Amino acid sequence: MSVGLLLITHDKLGRNLLDTATMILGDTPVEAITIDVPGDSNPDTVYAEASDACTVLDQGDGVLVLTDLYGSTPSNIATRLLAEHNALVISGLNVPMLVRALNYAACSLEELGSKAESGARDGIIMTTEKQAS
């Protein structure tokens, strides 16, 4: 068994990020589902879809739910999942977070959450040195 991965994001951001991470890694080593949340979506309808996705993804080890922006509709929907599912929610989704989550897919839910969170933070680097042309 392994942890399932659910991306709940604005519009098609989650699908695009998952496609990018899969291109970088060559495959997606875990079961993953993306849910698009357009601006005009009904949060209750999207929550029902997300709850169904959690049920499909949880094969006994839980579901890591990644959202793009804390406090936004996707994040609020993801947080509601905690009451009914063995899930962990992390906001601030970026490519380094997702690549890290996919690279450590065999970890427990809590370990995977920590790896994903550190990947997001460690992947943000300010470059100040100019490169020679």
N, C-alpha and C positions, 0 to 999 in steps of 0.2 A: 504494500500500500504506500501511498504518498499523499502529500498535501495537494489539494486542488488550488487552482489560481483563478481568481475572478477579478476582472478589471471593470470598474464602473466609472465612466468618464464622460465629460462633455462631448457631444457629437461623436465623431469617429476617432477621437484621440487614442483611446485604448487599443483599438484594432491596428492603428498606424504604428503605435509603439511596439505592440506585440510582433507585427510584421518586421519591424526594424530589428528587434532583438533576435528574432528567428533568423533573419538574414545574417546577422553578426555571428551567431552561434552555429548555424547550419540546421538546427531543428528546435522543436519545443519539447523538452524532456518531461513535461508534466501536462496533465489535462488542464486546459485553460479555456475560459469563456470570457468574451468581452460583451459588455452591455453599453450601448450608446444612450446618452441622455440629452436629447435635443432641448432647446430652450422652451419649447411649448409642450413638453411631456407632462403627463400626470404622474406625480411622485408615487402615488399608491399603486398605479399600474406597473411602474418600473420596479417598485419594491417587490411586487408579486413575482415578476420575472426574475429578479435577483434571488429571491428566496427559493424559487424552483431551481435556479442554477446552482445554488449552494447544496441543495439536496442531491443533485446529479454529481457534483464535484466531490462531495465528502464521501470518501471510501473508507472512513474510519479514522483518518488522521487530521481532519479539519480542512478549512479553506482560508487561504490568505487572500484578503480582499484589498485591492489597491485602487485608490482614487486619486484624482488629479489635484483638487483644491480643497483644503480643509474648510468646513463650514458651508460649502456649496451644496446644491441639490444632490449630486452624486455621492458626496461624502455623508450627507445626512441619511440618504437611503442605505448606504453601507453600514452606518452605525446602528440602524434599526435591526440589521441582521444579527447583531450580537445577542439579542434577547432570545432568539430561537435556534441559532446554529452555533456549532463549534467553529468559530471564525475569529480572525484577528484582522483588524482594519488599520491600514497605514495610508495616510494622505501625503501628497507631494510627489506623486508618481513622475519618474523621469527614466530615461534609458538606462543609466547606471543601476538604479534600483531594480529595474526589471531584469537586466542581465544578471545581476547578483542573485536574485530570486531563482532564476532559471538554472544558474550554475550550482546552486546548493539545494536542488529540488529534493534530495534525499533526507534533508534535515527534518526535525520535528517542527511543528507549527511555530512554537516560540523561537526556536533557533533560526528558522527561516525568516521570521519577522525581523529579528535582530540583524541578520545578514542583509536583508533588503534595505532596512533603515540605514545601516552604515554605508551600504553601497550608494545610496542617494546622497548622503552627506559627503562621502569621500570623492564622489564624482563631480563635485562642484569645486572648480579650481580657477582662481583668478590669475591670468597670465599677464605679467607686466613687462617682461623682456621682449624687446622688438627682435624679430627674426631678420637675419640678413637676406637680402633679395638675390 
